[in-house]
Amino acid sequence: MTISSAMQTGISGLTANGNKVSAISSNIANANTVGYKRSFVSMVTSTAATGSAGTPKGVRGVEGTEVSTQGSFQSTSNATDLYISGEGMFVVAKTPNDPNEANYMLTRAGEFSPDENGYLVNSAGYYLHGYKYDTAGDSIGVVDRNSFADMEAVNVNEVGMQSSATTSISVSGNMPSQATGLATPGSPFTHSADVYSPLGDKGKMVFSWQPTSTENVWTMQISDADGNAYGTVDVTFDDSGSNAGGIASYSNVTSLATAPATFAFDTATGQATIDVNNGSTPSTVSVDIGTPGTSDGMTQFAGDYTPPETTVDGSTAGSLVRTEISENGDVTGIFDNGTRKALYQIPLADVQNENGLSAVDGNSFSLSRDSGTMTLLEAGTGSAGTVVSNALERSNVDIATELTDLIQTQRAYSSNAKIITTADEMLQETTSIKR
């Protein structure tokens, strides 16, 4: 190795260690940045081909990022701050609903809050994206989980007044067995359930249970709030055997409904089907009383009358009050009428090699050849972690380690500078030989 080569080696050492100091300084500066991933420079020997063996020439720094190392947990008071416990990354973009898939990025920085239009935006100004549920909040449909094409920007304000018609009612309670089998049965037991039209208007469905002179037999009548009967059915309860107290059978089904209202009853399932006249097209409501041979609905035991409990779907019109985000990434809207509806699913992006992602501005990363394929998973399934609200992921930088590396790199930089000054002195000596 010549003196000139020695100087070039020293220069390569200065360059590589200078790059390493740059990475260390970035880590220290971002030690408190949410979701920041530590960068590093690995030293790799650089050789020049001189003969078959080759001669060491210097060193070069190879930059990298520790994306796969998770930062520590930090609790917050903001419900839309999101932390990923385990693997996965959020999908973000610089603009909402960007049609260009190349503009989508991945990040662990979950410091999201609504902007003036209701979109969830993190501190870097990037918009969180997910899958939107249908209007009923039941399904996101069929989506392509290997691309960003079916994703939409998550908006927690763009939800108008919500109402839904009642479609099903289930009834469970106890009728007193001692009230049946009397020569002169007493007055009927009544209870009601609120029902809602497609426009959110509230009405009532009234249930009347008339004890009969036959033991364990009741005549149930279903009417509207004005007393207009839909129909009646006789309900017989078992008084012995394994199903004692449960419904034995139904009989004498009678429709009393006035068109366009209708009434039908399936004696095999214990389900009434009623068309309620609450719009230009009647709403169909199914009412479950209980399956014969089981105790899954109404029962009859001796004792006090227990007002039946009714479970009813449907609701009046309501406005969005707040949102909640579950561990599986579902964004649920809470409305002032007491209803809840799923609005979005926030998937987590899983890539084969997280450390192969390309770092971009704002603590985010873009897909690259080295990162491998990507899959958008529902949180909590497969290799994806879970989503925790009211929490953030801190930087994965350890200050003590960075300061130690800084001292070591400073010494290495000084040593390489010494190589250059020494080689310079040797060159001076060489040029002085002729004197």
C-alpha positions as CSV (number, residue, x, y, z in Angstrom):
1,M,0.0,0.0,0.0
2,T,1.4,3.4,-1.0
3,I,1.4,6.5,1.1
4,S,-1.3,7.9,-1.3
5,S,-3.4,4.8,-0.7
6,A,-3.0,5.3,3.0
7,M,-4.4,8.8,2.7
8,Q,-7.4,7.5,0.6
9,T,-8.0,4.9,3.3
10,G,-8.1,7.6,6.0
11,I,-10.5,9.7,3.9
12,S,-12.8,6.7,3.6
13,G,-12.7,6.3,7.3
14,L,-13.5,10.0,7.8
15,T,-16.5,9.8,5.4
16,A,-17.9,6.6,6.9
17,N,-17.6,7.7,10.5
18,G,-19.0,11.1,9.5
19,N,-22.0,9.4,8.2
20,K,-22.3,7.4,11.4
21,V,-22.2,10.5,13.5
22,S,-25.0,11.9,11.3
23,A,-27.1,8.9,12.0
24,I,-26.4,9.1,15.7
25,S,-27.3,12.8,15.8
26,S,-30.6,12.0,14.1
27,N,-31.4,9.3,16.7
28,I,-30.6,11.6,19.6
29,A,-32.6,14.5,18.1
30,N,-35.6,12.1,17.6
31,A,-35.4,10.3,20.9
32,N,-38.8,11.7,21.9
33,T,-40.4,11.6,18.5
34,V,-43.5,9.3,18.4
35,G,-42.9,6.2,16.3
36,Y,-39.4,7.1,15.3
37,K,-37.2,4.2,14.2
38,R,-33.5,4.2,15.0
39,S,-31.2,4.6,12.0
40,F,-27.6,3.2,12.0
41,V,-24.5,3.0,9.8
42,S,-22.7,-0.4,9.5
43,M,-19.0,-0.3,8.6
44,V,-18.1,-2.5,5.6
45,T,-14.6,-3.1,4.4
46,S,-13.9,-1.7,0.9
47,T,-11.2,-3.5,-1.2
48,A,-9.4,-2.8,-4.4
49,A,-8.5,-5.7,-6.8
50,T,-4.7,-5.8,-6.9
51,G,-3.7,-9.3,-7.7
52,S,-5.7,-12.4,-6.7
53,A,-5.9,-11.6,-3.0
54,G,-6.8,-8.0,-3.1
55,T,-5.6,-5.2,-0.8
56,P,-7.7,-3.6,1.9
57,K,-8.3,0.0,0.7
58,G,-10.7,1.5,3.2
59,V,-14.2,1.4,4.7
60,R,-17.7,2.5,3.7
61,G,-20.8,3.1,5.7
62,V,-24.0,1.2,4.9
63,E,-27.1,2.9,6.2
64,G,-30.1,1.1,7.7
65,T,-33.1,1.5,9.9
66,E,-34.3,-0.7,12.8
67,V,-38.0,-0.8,11.7
68,S,-38.8,-4.1,13.3
69,T,-37.7,-3.0,16.8
70,Q,-40.7,-1.8,18.7
71,G,-40.7,1.4,20.9
72,S,-42.0,1.6,24.4
73,F,-45.6,2.2,25.4
74,Q,-47.0,5.6,26.3
75,S,-50.5,6.3,27.6
76,T,-52.4,9.4,26.4
77,S,-55.8,11.0,27.0
78,N,-56.7,11.1,23.3
79,A,-59.0,8.3,22.2
80,T,-57.7,8.4,18.6
81,D,-54.0,8.0,19.6
82,L,-53.2,4.5,18.5
83,Y,-50.5,2.0,19.5
84,I,-49.8,-1.3,17.8
85,S,-49.0,-4.1,20.3
86,G,-47.1,-6.5,18.1
87,E,-46.4,-6.6,14.4
88,G,-47.9,-4.4,11.7
89,M,-48.1,-0.8,10.5
90,F,-50.7,1.8,9.8
91,V,-51.5,2.8,6.2
92,V,-51.3,6.6,5.6
93,A,-51.2,9.0,2.6
94,K,-50.4,12.7,2.2
95,T,-54.0,13.3,0.8
96,P,-57.2,11.5,1.6
97,N,-58.4,8.8,-0.8
98,D,-55.4,9.2,-3.1
99,P,-56.0,7.2,-6.3
100,N,-52.2,6.6,-6.8
101,E,-51.2,3.5,-4.8
102,A,-47.5,4.6,-5.0
103,N,-48.3,7.5,-2.7
104,Y,-49.3,5.3,0.2
105,M,-46.9,4.8,3.1
106,L,-46.6,2.7,6.3
107,T,-46.0,4.1,9.8
108,R,-46.0,3.2,13.5
109,A,-46.6,6.9,14.4
110,G,-50.2,6.7,15.6
111,E,-50.6,10.2,17.0
112,F,-53.9,10.8,15.1
113,S,-56.5,13.5,15.6
114,P,-59.4,14.8,13.5
115,D,-58.7,17.7,11.2
116,E,-61.3,20.4,10.3
117,N,-63.0,17.9,8.0
118,G,-63.1,15.0,10.4
119,Y,-60.2,13.0,8.8
120,L,-57.8,11.3,11.2
121,V,-54.4,12.9,10.6
122,N,-51.1,12.2,12.4
123,S,-48.6,14.8,13.5
124,A,-46.8,14.5,10.2
125,G,-50.0,15.5,8.4
126,Y,-50.6,12.1,6.9
127,Y,-54.2,10.7,6.6
128,L,-55.0,7.3,8.2
129,H,-56.7,4.9,5.8
130,G,-58.9,1.8,6.3
131,Y,-61.8,-0.1,5.0
132,K,-65.3,1.4,5.3
133,Y,-68.2,-0.6,6.6
134,D,-71.6,-0.6,4.8
135,T,-74.4,1.6,5.8
136,A,-75.7,-1.0,8.3
137,G,-72.2,-1.3,9.9
138,D,-72.3,-5.1,9.3
139,S,-69.6,-5.8,6.6
140,I,-66.7,-4.2,4.7
141,G,-67.5,-6.5,1.8
142,V,-64.8,-8.1,-0.4
143,V,-61.6,-6.1,-0.4
144,D,-58.1,-6.6,-1.9
145,R,-55.8,-7.1,1.0
146,N,-52.6,-7.1,-1.1
147,S,-53.1,-3.5,-2.4
148,F,-54.3,-0.1,-1.2
149,A,-57.0,0.2,-3.9
150,D,-60.0,-0.5,-1.7
151,M,-58.9,1.8,1.2
152,E,-60.6,5.1,2.2
153,A,-59.5,7.9,4.5
154,V,-60.9,7.4,8.0
155,N,-63.4,10.2,8.8
156,V,-65.0,10.4,12.2
157,N,-67.3,13.3,11.5
158,E,-68.7,12.6,8.1
159,V,-71.6,10.6,9.6
160,G,-75.1,12.1,9.3
161,M,-78.3,11.4,11.3
162,Q,-78.8,7.7,11.6
163,S,-82.0,5.8,12.2
164,S,-83.1,2.2,11.5
165,A,-86.3,0.3,11.4
166,T,-87.1,-2.5,13.8
167,T,-86.8,-5.9,12.2
168,S,-86.7,-8.3,15.1
169,I,-88.0,-8.6,18.7
170,S,-87.2,-11.4,21.1
171,V,-89.3,-11.9,24.3
172,S,-88.3,-13.8,27.5
173,G,-90.0,-13.8,30.9
174,N,-92.1,-15.9,33.2
175,M,-95.9,-16.3,33.4
176,P,-97.3,-17.6,36.8
177,S,-98.6,-21.1,36.3
178,Q,-101.2,-20.8,39.1
179,A,-103.1,-18.2,37.0
180,T,-104.2,-20.9,34.6
181,G,-106.8,-23.7,35.0
182,L,-109.3,-21.5,36.9
183,A,-113.0,-21.5,36.3
184,T,-112.9,-17.8,35.9
185,P,-109.4,-16.7,34.7
186,G,-108.2,-13.3,35.7
187,S,-107.2,-10.3,33.6
188,P,-104.5,-10.6,31.0
189,F,-100.9,-9.7,31.8
190,T,-99.5,-7.1,29.4
191,H,-96.2,-5.7,28.4
192,S,-94.9,-3.7,25.4
193,A,-91.8,-3.1,23.3
194,D,-90.8,0.0,21.4
195,V,-90.6,-0.3,17.6
196,Y,-89.2,2.1,15.1
197,S,-90.2,3.0,11.6
198,P,-87.6,3.4,8.8
199,L,-87.8,7.2,9.5
200,G,-87.0,6.7,13.2
201,D,-90.6,7.3,14.5
202,K,-91.2,5.4,17.7
203,G,-94.2,3.2,18.2
204,K,-95.2,0.3,20.4
205,M,-96.0,-3.3,20.0
206,V,-98.2,-4.6,22.9
207,F,-98.3,-8.2,24.1
208,S,-101.3,-9.5,26.1
209,W,-101.2,-12.9,27.9
210,Q,-104.6,-14.1,28.8
211,P,-104.7,-17.1,31.2
212,T,-107.3,-19.7,30.1
213,S,-109.4,-22.2,32.1
214,T,-107.2,-24.9,30.7
215,E,-104.1,-25.5,32.9
216,N,-100.8,-24.3,31.4
217,V,-102.5,-22.7,28.4
218,W,-102.3,-19.0,27.6
219,T,-103.7,-16.9,24.7
220,M,-101.2,-14.4,23.5
221,Q,-102.3,-11.4,21.5
222,I,-100.1,-8.9,19.7
223,S,-101.5,-5.4,19.0
224,D,-100.3,-2.0,18.1
225,A,-100.3,1.0,20.5
226,D,-103.8,2.0,19.5
227,G,-105.2,-1.5,20.4
228,N,-105.5,-2.8,16.8
229,A,-104.8,-6.5,17.1
230,Y,-102.4,-8.2,14.7
231,G,-103.2,-11.7,15.8
232,T,-103.5,-14.3,18.5
233,V,-102.0,-17.7,19.3
234,D,-102.5,-20.2,22.1
235,V,-99.3,-21.1,24.0
236,T,-99.1,-24.4,25.9
237,F,-96.3,-24.9,28.5
238,D,-94.9,-28.2,29.7
239,D,-95.8,-29.1,33.4
240,S,-93.4,-32.1,33.7
241,G,-90.4,-33.8,32.2
242,S,-87.1,-32.3,31.2
243,N,-88.7,-29.3,29.6
244,A,-91.0,-28.5,32.6
245,G,-91.8,-24.8,32.5
246,G,-90.8,-24.4,28.8
247,I,-93.0,-24.0,25.8
248,A,-94.6,-27.3,24.7
249,S,-96.5,-26.2,21.6
250,Y,-98.5,-23.5,19.8
251,S,-102.0,-23.7,18.4
252,N,-105.1,-21.8,17.2
253,V,-103.1,-19.2,15.2
254,T,-105.5,-16.4,14.2
255,S,-104.7,-13.3,12.1
256,L,-106.7,-10.2,13.1
257,A,-104.6,-7.8,11.1
258,T,-106.2,-5.2,8.9
259,A,-104.5,-4.7,5.5
260,P,-101.9,-3.6,4.7
261,A,-100.8,-5.0,8.1
262,T,-100.4,-8.8,8.2
263,F,-99.8,-11.5,10.8
264,A,-98.4,-15.0,10.5
265,F,-97.0,-17.4,13.1
266,D,-94.7,-20.4,12.7
267,T,-95.7,-23.0,15.3
268,A,-92.5,-25.0,14.7
269,T,-90.2,-22.1,15.6
270,G,-92.3,-19.9,17.8
271,Q,-91.7,-16.9,15.5
272,A,-94.4,-14.4,14.5
273,T,-94.0,-12.4,11.3
274,I,-95.8,-9.1,11.3
275,D,-96.1,-6.4,8.6
276,V,-96.4,-3.2,10.5
277,N,-98.2,-0.3,8.7
278,N,-95.6,2.4,9.4
279,G,-94.8,3.7,5.9
280,S,-95.8,3.5,2.2
281,T,-94.3,0.0,2.3
282,P,-95.0,-1.9,5.6
283,S,-92.0,-2.9,7.7
284,T,-91.6,-6.6,8.5
285,V,-90.9,-7.4,12.1
286,S,-90.2,-10.9,13.4
287,V,-91.1,-11.7,17.0
288,D,-89.4,-14.7,18.8
289,I,-91.4,-16.1,21.7
290,G,-89.5,-19.3,22.1
291,T,-88.9,-22.6,20.3
292,P,-91.2,-25.5,21.5
293,G,-89.3,-28.0,23.6
294,T,-86.9,-25.4,24.9
295,S,-86.7,-22.7,27.5
296,D,-85.1,-20.1,25.3
297,G,-87.9,-17.7,25.4
298,M,-91.1,-17.4,27.6
299,T,-91.4,-19.8,30.5
300,Q,-94.2,-20.7,33.0
301,F,-93.4,-21.5,36.6
302,A,-95.3,-21.0,39.8
303,G,-94.6,-17.7,41.5
304,D,-94.8,-14.0,40.7
305,Y,-95.3,-12.6,37.3
306,T,-92.0,-11.4,35.8
307,P,-92.5,-8.7,33.2
308,P,-90.8,-10.1,30.1
309,E,-87.6,-8.7,28.8
310,T,-87.7,-7.6,25.1
311,T,-84.7,-7.2,22.9
312,V,-85.4,-4.9,20.0
313,D,-83.3,-3.6,17.2
314,G,-83.9,-0.4,15.4
315,S,-83.6,3.2,16.7
316,T,-84.7,6.8,16.4
317,A,-82.5,9.2,14.4
318,G,-79.4,10.2,16.2
319,S,-76.2,12.2,15.7
320,L,-72.6,10.9,16.2
321,V,-71.3,11.8,19.7
322,R,-67.9,10.1,19.7
323,T,-66.0,7.2,18.3
324,E,-64.3,4.2,19.9
325,I,-61.5,2.1,18.4
326,S,-61.3,-1.6,19.4
327,E,-58.3,-4.0,19.5
328,N,-59.2,-5.4,16.1
329,G,-59.1,-2.0,14.6
330,D,-62.8,-1.3,14.3
331,V,-63.8,2.3,14.5
332,T,-67.3,2.3,16.1
333,G,-69.6,5.4,16.1
334,I,-71.6,6.1,19.3
335,F,-74.8,8.0,18.6
336,D,-76.9,10.2,21.0
337,N,-79.8,7.8,20.5
338,G,-77.8,5.1,22.2
339,T,-77.0,3.1,19.1
340,R,-73.5,1.9,18.1
341,K,-72.4,1.2,14.5
342,A,-69.1,0.1,13.0
343,L,-67.8,2.8,10.6
344,Y,-64.3,1.6,9.6
345,Q,-61.8,-1.2,10.0
346,I,-58.2,-0.1,10.4
347,P,-56.1,-2.9,9.0
348,L,-52.4,-3.4,9.8
349,A,-49.9,-3.8,7.0
350,D,-47.6,-6.8,7.3
351,V,-44.5,-7.0,5.1
352,Q,-42.0,-9.8,4.8
353,N,-39.0,-7.7,5.7
354,E,-39.8,-4.5,7.7
355,N,-36.1,-3.5,7.8
356,G,-36.1,-3.5,4.0
357,L,-38.7,-0.7,3.8
358,S,-37.5,2.7,2.4
359,A,-37.6,5.5,4.9
360,V,-39.5,8.7,3.8
361,D,-40.3,11.9,5.6
362,G,-42.6,11.9,8.6
363,N,-41.6,8.7,10.4
364,S,-43.1,6.7,7.5
365,F,-41.8,4.1,5.0
366,S,-42.6,3.1,1.5
367,L,-42.6,-0.4,0.0
368,S,-39.4,-1.4,-1.8
369,R,-37.9,-4.5,-3.5
370,D,-36.2,-5.5,-0.3
371,S,-39.3,-5.2,1.8
372,G,-41.1,-8.0,0.0
373,T,-44.8,-8.5,-0.4
374,M,-47.4,-6.7,1.7
375,T,-50.7,-8.0,3.2
376,L,-53.3,-5.9,5.0
377,L,-54.5,-7.9,7.9
378,E,-57.3,-7.4,10.4
379,A,-55.7,-6.5,13.7
380,G,-55.4,-9.5,16.0
381,T,-55.4,-12.0,13.2
382,G,-52.5,-14.0,11.8
383,S,-49.2,-12.2,12.4
384,A,-50.8,-8.8,13.0
385,G,-50.7,-7.3,16.5
386,T,-53.6,-5.5,18.2
387,V,-54.6,-1.8,18.2
388,V,-54.6,0.0,21.5
389,S,-56.3,3.4,21.7
390,N,-55.3,6.1,24.2
391,A,-51.7,5.1,23.7
392,L,-48.6,5.8,21.5
393,E,-45.4,4.1,20.5
394,R,-42.4,6.0,21.6
395,S,-39.1,6.1,19.7
396,N,-37.0,2.9,19.9
397,V,-33.8,5.0,20.5
398,D,-31.8,4.3,23.7
399,I,-29.9,7.5,24.6
400,A,-27.2,5.7,26.6
401,T,-26.4,3.5,23.6
402,E,-26.3,6.5,21.2
403,L,-24.0,8.5,23.5
404,T,-21.6,5.6,23.8
405,D,-21.6,5.1,20.0
406,L,-21.0,8.8,19.6
407,I,-17.8,8.6,21.8
408,Q,-16.5,5.5,19.9
409,T,-17.2,7.1,16.5
410,Q,-15.6,10.4,17.6
411,R,-12.4,8.4,18.5
412,A,-12.5,6.5,15.2
413,Y,-12.9,9.7,13.3
414,S,-9.9,11.3,15.1
415,S,-7.8,8.2,14.4
416,N,-8.6,8.4,10.7
417,A,-7.7,12.1,10.7
418,K,-4.4,11.1,12.3
419,I,-3.7,8.7,9.3
420,I,-4.0,11.6,6.9
421,T,-1.8,13.9,8.9
422,T,0.8,11.1,9.3
423,A,0.7,10.3,5.6
424,D,1.1,14.0,4.8
425,E,4.2,14.2,7.0
426,M,5.6,11.1,5.3
427,L,5.1,12.7,1.9
428,Q,6.9,15.8,3.1
429,E,9.8,13.7,4.2
430,T,9.8,12.0,0.8
431,T,9.9,15.3,-1.1
432,S,12.8,16.4,1.1
433,I,15.1,13.5,0.2
434,K,16.6,15.4,-2.8
435,R,17.8,18.2,-0.6
